[in-house]
């Protein structure tokens, strides 16, 4: 069936065990990059336009970060989004 058709069933893709490590790996890369750039967490969050407590949760891998926030973070770090993802092996 076409995807737009009524009763279209799309099989769910089950995640592998590595999926559980994605957010902590990404958060660790963001934290390390922030520190290398010389930002405190508060100053970095402010420069990125992200709430400080939310930034802490991102860095600890407790939040599923949005694409928009990833773009904001990359812009604040003056790097490409692909660089951050590559460092996290994503």
N, C-alpha and C positions, 0 to 999 in steps of 0.2 A: 504494500500500500504506500501511497505517497504520504509524506510526513504531515501534510496539511489535511489529510483525509480524516473523516470521522472514524473513531475507534482505532486510530493508528497506534500501535504499540511499539514503543522503542525500548529495547532491552536495556536494563540497567547494567552498568559496568561496575563490577565490584572492585573496590580499591585494594591495592596490595599493602603489605605491612610497611613499606617504605613511606606510604602516604602519611603516616603518623608523625614522621620526622620532618616533613616539609616546612611547616610553620616554625618550629624551633630552629631549623637550619637557616631559614630566611631571616628570622629575627636576630640570630647571632651575627649574621653578615651585616645587617643594618646597624646593630650596636657597635661592632668592630669598626665599621666605616665611619660612623658618627664620631667615635672616639679618636680615630686617626685624623679626622678633619678638625678636631679640637673643639667640638661642641659638647656642652653639657646636654643632658637629656631635655631639660626644660627649654634651653635656647634653641635646640634642634627642632623640638616640637613646635615652638613658636614660629621659627623660620619656615617650617613646612606647612603651617596652618592646620596642624593636628593637635588635638587636646593632649596634654602631657601624660595624663593617666592612660589614655588610649595608646600613646606611643610606647609606654612601658609594657603594656600588654602585648603589643606587636613585637617588641624586642624579646619578650619572654616566650613568644610562640603561642600565646593564649588567644589571639584574635586572628581570624581569617581576613587578612588585609585586602582592601579593595584595590583595583587597578589604579583608580584615581590617586589613592594615597601612595601607592608605589611610585607613580609618576612624580608626585610631589616630593617624595623622599629622594629620588634620583636627581631631580632638579636642584634640590637643596645641597646635595653632595657634589653637584656639578659633574655628574657622570651619566652614562646611558643606563637605562633600565636593564638592558641585556647584560651589562657588566655585573650588576647586583645578582641577577638570576644565575649567571655563570658561576659566580663565587659560591653560591648556595647549591651548585650542581643541579640546577633545575632547567 
